[in-house]
Amino acid sequence: MPRTKLPTLPTPPLTPLTPLTLLPTAQMLPHHIVASVAQYVELSTTETPSSIKSGNIDIPIPSKELVPLAAVCQSWRAVVDPLIYRVAAHCTSSSSPYTFNNKHLPKLSVAIERKKQHLVRQLYLFIDLSELFTTESFMSFLEFADNACGAMHSVYKLALIPTYSKYMWQVSSESDAAPTMDISTVMDKFFTCIRSLTPNARIVAASNGSSYRAYRGSKKDHDHAMALLPGLFPDRTTQLVVDHVSLSRPQVDRLVPGMLRSIYISGYKGRQTHVELVQRHAPWLERLELVNFTVHAIAKLTWGPTTTSTRLYPRLKKLCIASVVGFRTKKMRQPTVDPFPALEVLDCQSSFPFTTSVVLEGGQSHLRVLKLRMDTELFGTMEHKGLLNESSYKRLEVISLAWAERSSFGRQEHSERMLLKSFEVGAKTQVVFANRLTIPDFDLVLPKIRFMDTLRVLDFQETALTAAQAVVLLSGFPKLREASLFLRETPGDRSKRMPTAEEVAEFDKRFIDNQSSVAFLNISKTQFTNSRRAGEYIVLMTSVLPSVTRVRIDCSTRTRTERVRKGIKFALQRAVHRFKRVHEIQFVGED
């Protein structure tokens, strides 16, 4: 029986995917998927900076690219809006300061206008001390606070940033000045208003880090206002940032013992009230950061009630010390036992402040991160007591050893010794920093380096290497994933020309069987006769590192960075690199 031929049905045209066809699918996604999408969008954005710095306070900036996601549907809006409006800033002045005028800074007035103030988690308040005491300015602020639709119970972090918009030369005579109010009266009403606006704030920051400028009023009024500012700290504060702000003893006494977990203090070289603040909360502190403290003030933090006792910080996990003032002396009273028995992170970005090594000896069992700036005496003591040997620190994950700025140690002669000790003590670590080490002939050091298989991150951004030395170093660590480098010319080579085809072929032949695992490189500094030549050697180096997928150029200035990137583009156009895998690498500039 003959088969019946079925008619051929026309193929329906493919419907192109458009936002309208994708929208119903997106609306059905569960909340945790939407949250992941929003997180990816925020992390991958390049148009919005991640933060803005005001004094020593970093203000996080939500990504503008989250806004379109909130327009998908009500379900998406419920997930994305808390990310968009989690940070807000407000200025008490009619003449906003420079930082507040930044176009990326989210404004509290916008959140209130859109009825989203209940989503604000962090509030950054710019207090204009040059206008706050004028009747007109203060009343306008009270009116604004009244219109904020009641208390903002969601705010857990409150930052107070004093600013000055009116300068002395802007006031031609006393008659031009607006009517003023008593400073104490204004501050009392101001505090009452802020407390009612943010009743649940537990993380408080007060920064006066920007230099004082003469504003409408006397310096005496300024100092009086700054002295009253800590009165705004809630009694049950858990985290406190005090940046160039003085404290009175009653203000220190007001903070409830047992609540404070984190303290950051900068400026005033560690006044007695600052020291007492830390001492009062020693049993409960988990994080302590000290900037611009004297050696004597830091030593006093460990003094117990008697002349032979040591004050303990049993819960302290992280201790950061920077910009230490003064020098250690053996006459200074020092701790007799380790005052930080639970310490995990010790970061001394300045000279080590303690005369004895009891803190370093005690930390052998519990330190995970050790960053030290050393002098002759400390380096010798640590070597003598075996604190720089392999496995001296049982739990160490990150090691950074460097010479202090004012160290009398001959850096050039002893930097090799410091570098080798970094790899020895960090034999089982995941991160190694080599900071400010001047090594004239690194080729002699390379055979002595211990290439451990645990290392994941290597930071050489302050220790210069040639392209060939960098390849050998990076290829020696079998599990290395990230590295930061400072690249330089071969010592003695001051040529301005580009490497010839023969020189490129010779370099490629030398490393033809080279294997590496590093995927990301950060070039933090280059030292070549010109930027074009720097770009040539960056391409030459990365062409023999088969694992590299991304290179970030981040030199000292944006102009320098762009010039080096332009040099890389020129190098990639050369015929000698035409068929190499280096064209697959993503070369990027500053984020």
C-alpha positions as CSV (number, residue, x, y, z in Angstrom):
1,M,0.0,0.0,0.0
2,P,1.6,3.3,-1.0
3,R,2.5,5.6,1.8
4,T,0.6,8.8,2.1
5,K,2.9,11.8,2.1
6,L,2.1,14.1,5.0
7,P,1.9,17.8,4.2
8,T,4.9,19.8,5.4
9,L,3.8,22.2,8.1
10,P,5.4,25.7,8.0
11,T,8.0,26.3,10.7
12,P,6.7,29.0,13.0
13,P,9.1,32.0,13.2
14,L,11.3,32.2,16.3
15,T,10.1,34.8,18.7
16,P,13.1,37.0,19.7
17,L,13.8,37.3,23.4
18,T,12.9,40.7,24.6
19,P,12.4,42.3,28.0
20,L,8.6,41.8,27.6
21,T,9.0,38.0,27.0
22,L,11.6,37.6,29.8
23,L,9.6,39.6,32.3
24,P,7.1,36.8,33.3
25,T,9.9,34.3,33.8
26,A,11.9,36.8,36.0
27,Q,8.8,37.5,38.1
28,M,8.6,33.8,39.0
29,L,12.1,33.5,40.3
30,P,12.4,32.8,44.1
31,H,13.7,35.5,46.4
32,H,17.1,33.9,47.0
33,I,17.8,33.8,43.2
34,V,16.8,37.5,42.9
35,A,19.1,38.3,45.8
36,S,22.0,36.5,44.0
37,V,21.3,38.5,40.8
38,A,21.3,41.8,42.7
39,Q,24.5,40.9,44.5
40,Y,26.2,40.0,41.2
41,V,25.0,43.3,39.6
42,E,26.4,45.3,42.5
43,L,29.8,43.5,42.6
44,S,30.3,43.8,38.8
45,T,29.4,47.4,38.4
46,T,32.1,49.8,37.2
47,E,30.1,53.0,37.0
48,T,29.6,53.5,40.8
49,P,32.5,53.6,43.3
50,S,32.2,51.1,46.1
51,S,32.8,53.8,48.7
52,I,33.5,57.5,49.3
53,K,36.0,58.6,52.0
54,S,35.3,61.5,54.4
55,G,38.1,61.9,56.9
56,N,38.8,58.4,58.1
57,I,35.2,57.2,57.5
58,D,34.4,55.1,54.5
59,I,30.8,55.7,53.2
60,P,29.6,52.6,51.2
61,I,27.8,53.5,48.0
62,P,25.0,51.3,46.7
63,S,25.2,50.6,42.9
64,K,23.0,52.8,40.7
65,E,22.6,49.7,38.4
66,L,20.3,48.1,41.0
67,V,17.5,50.6,40.3
68,P,16.3,48.9,37.1
69,L,16.0,45.6,39.0
70,A,13.5,47.2,41.4
71,A,11.2,48.0,38.5
72,V,10.8,44.3,37.4
73,C,7.9,43.6,39.8
74,Q,6.8,43.9,43.4
75,S,8.6,40.7,44.4
76,W,11.9,42.0,43.0
77,R,11.4,45.4,44.6
78,A,11.1,43.8,48.0
79,V,14.5,42.2,47.6
80,V,16.3,45.1,45.8
81,D,15.0,48.2,47.7
82,P,16.8,47.3,51.0
83,L,20.0,47.2,49.0
84,I,19.4,50.6,47.3
85,Y,18.3,52.5,50.4
86,R,20.5,50.8,53.0
87,V,22.8,53.9,53.1
88,A,21.7,57.5,53.4
89,A,23.4,60.9,54.1
90,H,22.1,64.2,55.3
91,C,23.7,67.6,55.8
92,T,22.5,70.2,58.3
93,S,23.8,73.0,56.2
94,S,22.2,74.9,53.4
95,S,25.7,75.1,51.8
96,S,26.6,71.4,51.4
97,P,30.3,70.4,51.7
98,Y,32.2,68.8,48.8
99,T,31.8,65.2,50.0
100,F,28.1,65.5,50.4
101,N,27.7,66.9,46.9
102,N,29.2,63.8,45.4
103,K,26.6,62.6,42.8
104,H,27.0,59.0,44.0
105,L,26.2,59.7,47.6
106,P,22.7,58.5,48.5
107,K,20.6,61.3,50.2
108,L,18.2,60.8,53.1
109,S,15.8,63.4,51.5
110,V,15.4,61.1,48.5
111,A,14.6,58.1,50.7
112,I,12.0,60.1,52.7
113,E,10.5,61.5,49.5
114,R,10.0,57.9,48.2
115,K,8.8,56.7,51.6
116,K,11.8,54.3,52.0
117,Q,13.4,55.7,55.2
118,H,12.4,52.6,57.1
119,L,15.0,50.7,54.9
120,V,17.9,52.9,55.9
121,R,20.5,50.9,57.9
122,Q,23.4,53.4,57.9
123,L,23.0,57.1,58.4
124,Y,25.9,59.5,57.7
125,L,25.2,63.0,59.2
126,F,27.3,66.0,58.0
127,I,27.0,68.5,60.8
128,D,27.9,72.0,59.7
129,L,29.4,73.7,62.8
130,S,29.6,77.0,61.1
131,E,25.8,77.2,60.7
132,L,24.3,74.8,63.3
133,F,24.3,77.5,66.0
134,T,22.4,80.0,63.9
135,T,18.7,80.0,64.8
136,E,17.5,79.7,61.2
137,S,19.7,76.7,60.4
138,F,18.9,74.9,63.5
139,M,15.1,75.4,63.1
140,S,15.3,74.1,59.5
141,F,17.1,71.0,60.7
142,L,14.4,70.4,63.4
143,E,11.7,70.8,60.8
144,F,13.5,68.3,58.6
145,A,13.7,65.8,61.4
146,D,10.0,66.2,62.2
147,N,9.2,65.4,58.6
148,A,11.2,62.2,58.6
149,C,8.0,60.3,59.4
150,G,8.9,59.3,62.9
151,A,11.8,57.3,64.3
152,M,14.0,55.3,61.9
153,H,14.2,52.1,63.9
154,S,16.2,50.3,61.2
155,V,19.3,52.5,61.5
156,Y,22.0,50.6,63.4
157,K,25.0,52.7,62.3
158,L,25.2,56.5,62.9
159,A,28.2,58.5,61.7
160,L,28.7,62.2,62.7
161,I,31.0,64.2,60.3
162,P,31.6,67.8,61.3
163,T,32.0,70.2,58.3
164,Y,32.6,74.0,57.9
165,S,30.9,75.8,55.0
166,K,31.3,79.4,56.2
167,Y,34.8,80.7,56.5
168,M,36.0,83.7,58.4
169,W,36.7,85.8,55.3
170,Q,33.1,85.3,54.2
171,V,31.9,87.4,57.1
172,S,32.5,91.1,56.4
173,S,31.4,92.3,59.9
174,E,29.7,91.2,63.0
175,S,26.4,92.8,61.8
176,D,26.3,90.4,58.9
177,A,26.2,87.3,61.1
178,A,22.9,85.5,61.6
179,P,21.5,85.4,65.2
180,T,23.1,82.6,67.1
181,M,22.0,80.3,70.0
182,D,23.9,79.0,73.0
183,I,26.1,76.1,72.0
184,S,25.1,73.8,74.9
185,T,21.4,74.5,74.3
186,V,21.8,73.7,70.6
187,M,23.7,70.5,71.2
188,D,21.3,69.2,73.8
189,K,18.3,69.7,71.5
190,F,20.3,68.3,68.6
191,F,21.2,65.2,70.5
192,T,17.5,64.7,71.7
193,C,16.4,65.0,68.1
194,I,19.0,62.5,66.7
195,R,18.3,60.0,69.5
196,S,14.6,60.0,68.7
197,L,15.4,59.8,65.0
198,T,17.8,56.8,65.4
199,P,16.8,55.0,68.7
200,N,18.5,51.7,67.8
201,A,21.9,53.0,66.6
202,R,24.6,50.8,68.2
203,I,27.6,51.6,65.9
204,V,28.6,55.2,66.2
205,A,31.4,57.1,64.4
206,A,32.5,60.7,65.1
207,S,35.1,62.0,62.7
208,N,36.8,65.4,62.8
209,G,39.7,64.2,60.7
210,S,39.6,67.0,58.2
211,S,41.8,69.9,59.2
212,Y,40.1,72.7,61.2
213,R,39.3,75.8,59.2
214,A,38.3,79.1,60.7
215,Y,34.5,79.3,60.4
216,R,31.9,81.9,61.5
217,G,32.7,81.9,65.2
218,S,35.7,81.4,67.3
219,K,37.9,78.4,67.7
220,K,36.7,78.3,71.3
221,D,33.2,77.6,70.1
222,H,34.5,74.9,67.8
223,D,36.4,73.2,70.6
224,H,33.3,73.4,72.8
225,A,31.1,71.9,70.2
226,M,33.6,69.1,69.5
227,A,33.8,68.4,73.2
228,L,30.0,68.0,73.4
229,L,29.8,65.8,70.3
230,P,30.5,62.5,72.1
231,G,27.4,63.2,74.2
232,L,25.4,61.8,71.3
233,F,26.9,58.3,71.7
234,P,24.2,55.9,72.9
235,D,24.8,54.4,76.3
236,R,24.7,50.9,74.8
237,T,27.0,51.5,71.8
238,T,28.6,48.3,70.5
239,Q,31.1,49.8,68.0
240,L,32.8,53.2,68.4
241,V,34.9,55.3,66.0
242,V,36.5,58.3,67.5
243,D,38.5,60.2,64.8
244,H,40.3,63.4,66.2
245,V,37.5,63.9,68.8
246,S,38.4,64.4,72.4
247,L,36.5,62.6,75.2
248,S,35.6,63.8,78.7
249,R,35.6,61.4,81.7
250,P,31.8,61.7,82.2
251,Q,31.4,60.7,78.5
252,V,33.6,57.7,79.0
253,D,31.7,56.7,82.1
254,R,28.4,56.9,80.3
255,L,29.2,54.0,78.0
256,V,27.8,50.8,79.6
257,P,30.6,48.3,80.3
258,G,30.0,45.0,78.6
259,M,28.4,46.4,75.4
260,L,31.3,47.9,73.5
261,R,32.9,45.3,71.2
262,S,35.0,47.4,68.8
263,I,36.9,50.7,69.2
264,Y,38.8,52.8,66.7
265,I,40.7,55.8,68.0
266,S,42.7,58.3,65.9
267,G,44.5,61.5,66.9
268,Y,45.4,63.3,70.1
269,K,48.3,60.8,70.6
270,G,46.3,58.7,73.0
271,R,45.0,61.1,75.7
272,Q,44.3,59.7,79.2
273,T,40.5,59.6,78.6
274,H,41.1,57.6,75.4
275,V,43.3,55.1,77.3
276,E,40.7,54.9,80.1
277,L,38.0,54.2,77.5
278,V,39.9,51.2,76.2
279,Q,40.9,49.9,79.6
280,R,37.3,50.1,80.9
281,H,36.1,47.8,78.1
282,A,39.1,45.5,78.0
283,P,37.3,42.3,79.1
284,W,34.8,42.6,76.3
285,L,36.6,44.1,73.4
286,E,37.0,42.0,70.2
287,R,38.6,44.6,67.9
288,L,40.9,47.5,68.6
289,E,42.4,50.0,66.2
290,L,44.8,52.7,67.3
291,V,46.2,55.5,65.1
292,N,48.7,58.2,66.1
293,F,49.1,56.9,69.7
294,T,52.3,57.3,71.6
295,V,54.4,54.3,72.6
296,H,53.7,55.2,76.2
297,A,50.0,55.4,75.7
298,I,49.9,51.9,74.0
299,A,52.0,50.5,76.9
300,K,49.6,51.9,79.4
301,L,46.7,49.9,77.9
302,T,48.4,46.7,79.2
303,W,49.0,48.0,82.7
304,G,47.1,46.2,85.5
305,P,46.0,47.7,88.8
306,T,49.4,46.9,90.4
307,T,52.8,47.7,89.2
308,T,53.6,44.1,88.4
309,S,50.2,43.0,86.9
310,T,49.1,42.9,83.3
311,R,45.7,44.0,82.0
312,L,44.2,41.2,79.9
313,Y,42.0,41.5,76.8
314,P,40.6,37.9,76.8
315,R,38.3,38.3,73.8
316,L,40.4,40.6,71.6
317,K,40.6,39.0,68.1
318,K,42.1,41.9,66.1
319,L,44.6,44.6,67.0
320,C,45.7,47.2,64.5
321,I,48.3,49.9,65.3
322,A,49.4,52.6,62.9
323,S,51.5,55.8,63.0
324,V,53.1,55.2,66.4
325,V,54.6,58.3,68.0
326,G,57.9,58.0,70.0
327,F,60.4,55.3,70.6
328,R,60.4,52.2,72.8
329,T,62.6,52.3,75.9
330,K,63.5,49.5,78.3
331,K,62.7,51.7,81.2
332,M,59.0,51.7,80.2
333,R,56.7,49.3,82.1
334,Q,55.9,46.3,79.9
335,P,53.4,43.4,80.1
336,T,54.8,40.4,81.9
337,V,52.4,37.9,80.3
338,D,50.6,37.9,76.9
339,P,47.8,40.5,77.3
340,F,46.0,39.2,74.2
341,P,45.5,35.4,74.7
342,A,42.8,35.1,71.9
343,L,44.4,37.5,69.4
344,E,44.1,36.3,65.7
345,V,45.2,39.4,63.8
346,L,48.2,41.6,64.7
347,D,48.7,44.4,62.2
348,C,51.5,46.9,63.1
349,Q,51.6,49.4,60.2
350,S,54.3,51.3,62.1
351,S,57.0,50.4,64.6
352,F,56.2,47.6,67.0
353,P,55.3,49.4,70.2
354,F,56.3,46.8,72.9
355,T,59.8,46.5,74.2
356,T,59.4,42.8,75.1
357,S,58.5,40.1,72.7
358,V,55.9,38.6,75.1
359,V,53.0,39.4,72.7
360,L,54.8,37.7,69.8
361,E,55.8,34.7,71.9
362,G,52.3,34.3,73.3
363,G,50.8,34.5,69.8
364,Q,52.5,31.4,68.5
365,S,49.5,29.3,69.3
366,H,46.7,31.6,68.0
367,L,47.9,34.2,65.5
368,R,46.5,33.8,62.0
369,V,47.7,37.1,60.5
370,L,51.0,38.7,61.5
371,K,52.1,42.0,59.9
372,L,55.2,43.7,61.4
373,R,57.4,46.7,60.7
374,M,60.7,45.9,62.4
375,D,63.9,47.5,63.5
376,T,67.3,46.0,64.4
377,E,66.4,45.2,68.0
378,L,63.1,43.4,67.3
379,F,64.5,41.4,64.3
380,G,67.4,40.2,66.4
381,T,65.2,39.3,69.4
382,M,62.8,37.3,67.2
383,E,65.7,35.4,65.6
384,H,67.3,34.7,69.0
385,K,64.0,33.4,70.4
386,G,63.2,31.3,67.3
387,L,60.1,33.3,66.4
388,L,61.1,33.4,62.7
389,N,61.6,29.7,62.2
390,E,59.4,27.3,60.2
391,S,56.1,26.6,62.0
392,S,56.9,29.1,64.8
393,Y,53.2,30.1,64.5
394,K,50.9,27.0,64.3
395,R,47.9,28.7,62.7
396,L,49.5,31.4,60.6
397,E,47.8,32.1,57.3
398,V,49.2,35.6,56.4
399,I,52.7,36.9,57.0
400,S,54.2,40.4,56.2
401,L,57.6,41.4,57.5
402,A,59.2,44.8,56.6
403,W,61.6,47.3,57.9
404,A,60.1,50.3,59.8
405,E,60.4,53.7,58.2
406,R,62.9,54.9,60.8
407,S,64.8,51.6,61.1
408,S,68.6,52.1,61.1
409,F,69.0,48.6,59.7
410,G,70.8,48.6,56.4
411,R,67.9,47.6,54.2
412,Q,69.9,46.9,51.1
413,E,72.3,44.5,52.9
414,H,69.7,42.8,55.0
415,S,66.6,42.7,52.8
416,E,67.5,39.3,51.4
417,R,67.6,38.0,55.0
418,M,64.2,39.5,55.7
419,L,62.7,38.0,52.5
420,L,63.9,34.5,53.2
421,K,62.7,34.7,56.8
422,S,59.2,35.7,55.4
423,F,59.0,32.4,53.4
424,E,60.5,30.4,56.2
425,V,58.1,31.5,59.0
426,G,55.3,31.4,56.4
427,A,56.1,27.9,55.2
428,K,52.4,26.9,55.6
429,T,50.7,30.2,55.0
430,Q,48.4,31.2,52.2
431,V,49.4,34.9,51.8
432,V,52.9,36.4,51.9
433,F,53.8,40.1,51.6
434,A,57.2,41.4,50.7
435,N,57.2,45.0,51.7
436,R,59.9,47.7,50.9
437,L,62.8,45.2,50.4
438,T,65.6,46.5,48.2
439,I,67.4,43.5,46.7
440,P,69.9,44.6,44.0
441,D,70.5,41.1,42.5
442,F,67.3,39.1,42.9
443,D,68.7,36.3,40.7
444,L,71.0,35.3,43.6
445,V,68.0,35.1,46.0
446,L,65.6,33.0,43.8
447,P,67.4,29.7,44.3
448,K,67.2,30.2,48.1
449,I,63.4,30.8,48.2
450,R,61.2,28.1,49.6
451,F,58.4,27.5,47.1
452,M,55.6,26.1,49.3
453,D,52.5,24.5,47.9
454,T,50.1,26.3,50.3
455,L,50.6,29.8,49.0
456,R,47.6,31.4,47.2
457,V,48.4,35.1,47.3
458,L,51.8,36.8,46.8
459,D,52.3,40.5,47.3
460,F,55.5,41.9,45.8
461,Q,54.2,45.4,45.0
462,E,56.9,47.1,47.0
463,T,59.8,44.9,45.9
464,A,61.1,45.4,42.4
465,L,61.5,42.5,39.9
466,T,62.4,42.2,36.2
467,A,60.0,40.4,33.9
468,A,62.2,37.2,33.8
469,Q,62.5,37.2,37.6
470,A,58.8,37.6,38.0
471,V,58.1,34.6,35.7
472,V,60.5,32.4,37.7
473,L,59.0,33.5,41.0
474,L,55.4,33.1,40.0
475,S,55.9,29.7,38.4
476,G,57.6,28.3,41.5
477,F,54.4,28.2,43.6
478,P,52.2,25.4,42.3
479,K,48.9,26.7,43.8
480,L,49.4,30.4,43.5
481,R,46.2,32.2,42.3
482,E,46.9,36.0,42.7
483,A,50.0,38.2,42.7
484,S,50.9,41.9,42.9
485,L,54.1,43.0,41.3
486,F,56.5,45.9,40.9
487,L,58.2,45.5,37.5
488,R,61.5,47.2,36.6
489,E,64.2,47.3,33.9
490,T,67.0,44.8,34.0
491,P,69.6,46.5,36.2
492,G,72.0,48.6,34.1
493,D,69.7,48.7,31.1
494,R,68.7,52.3,30.3
495,S,67.6,51.7,26.7
496,K,64.5,53.4,25.4
497,R,63.9,51.1,22.4
498,M,61.4,48.2,22.3
499,P,62.7,44.6,22.6
500,T,63.6,43.2,19.2
501,A,62.0,40.2,17.6
502,E,65.2,38.2,18.4
503,E,65.0,39.2,22.0
504,V,61.3,38.3,22.2
505,A,62.1,34.9,20.6
506,E,64.9,34.3,23.0
507,F,62.6,35.1,26.0
508,D,59.9,32.8,24.7
509,K,62.4,30.0,24.1
510,R,63.7,30.3,27.7
511,F,60.3,29.7,29.2
512,I,58.8,27.5,26.4
513,D,57.9,24.7,28.9
514,N,56.9,27.0,31.7
515,Q,53.9,26.1,33.8
516,S,52.0,28.4,36.2
517,S,48.8,28.5,38.2
518,V,48.4,32.2,38.8
519,A,45.2,33.6,37.2
520,F,45.2,37.3,38.3
521,L,48.1,39.8,38.3
522,N,48.1,43.3,39.7
523,I,50.8,45.5,38.4
524,S,51.1,48.2,41.0
525,K,54.2,50.0,39.8
526,T,56.6,50.0,36.9
527,Q,60.1,51.4,36.6
528,F,61.1,51.6,32.9
529,T,62.6,54.4,30.7
530,N,59.1,55.0,29.2
531,S,55.5,53.7,29.4
532,R,55.7,52.1,26.0
533,R,58.6,49.9,27.1
534,A,56.7,49.0,30.3
535,G,53.8,47.8,28.3
536,E,56.1,45.7,26.1
537,Y,57.6,43.9,29.0
538,I,54.2,43.3,30.7
539,V,53.0,41.6,27.5
540,L,56.3,39.7,27.2
541,M,56.0,38.4,30.8
542,T,52.3,37.4,30.6
543,S,52.8,35.7,27.2
544,V,54.8,32.9,29.0
545,L,52.4,32.5,31.9
546,P,49.7,30.2,30.4
547,S,47.4,30.4,33.4
548,V,47.0,34.2,33.5
549,T,43.5,35.4,32.5
550,R,43.3,38.9,33.9
551,V,45.9,41.7,34.5
552,R,45.1,44.9,36.3
553,I,47.3,47.9,35.8
554,D,47.1,50.1,38.9
555,C,50.1,52.5,38.9
556,S,50.5,55.5,41.2
557,T,48.4,57.9,39.1
558,R,45.6,57.5,36.6
559,T,47.7,59.2,34.0
560,R,50.6,56.8,34.5
561,T,48.1,53.8,34.4
562,E,46.6,54.9,31.1
563,R,50.0,55.4,29.5
564,V,51.1,51.9,30.5
565,R,47.8,50.4,29.2
566,K,48.4,52.3,25.9
567,G,51.9,50.7,25.8
568,I,50.3,47.3,26.2
569,K,47.9,48.0,23.2
570,F,50.9,49.0,21.0
571,A,52.8,45.8,22.0
572,L,49.8,43.5,21.2
573,Q,49.7,45.0,17.7
574,R,53.3,43.9,16.9
575,A,53.7,40.9,14.5
576,V,55.9,39.1,17.0
577,H,52.9,38.7,19.4
578,R,50.3,38.2,16.7
579,F,49.4,34.5,17.3
580,K,50.1,34.3,21.0
581,R,47.6,33.4,23.7
582,V,48.3,36.7,25.3
583,H,45.5,38.3,23.2
584,E,43.0,36.3,25.3
585,I,44.1,38.0,28.5
586,Q,42.0,40.8,29.8
587,F,44.1,43.9,30.6
588,V,42.1,46.4,32.8
589,G,42.8,49.7,34.5
590,E,41.7,51.2,37.8
591,D,38.2,50.0,38.9
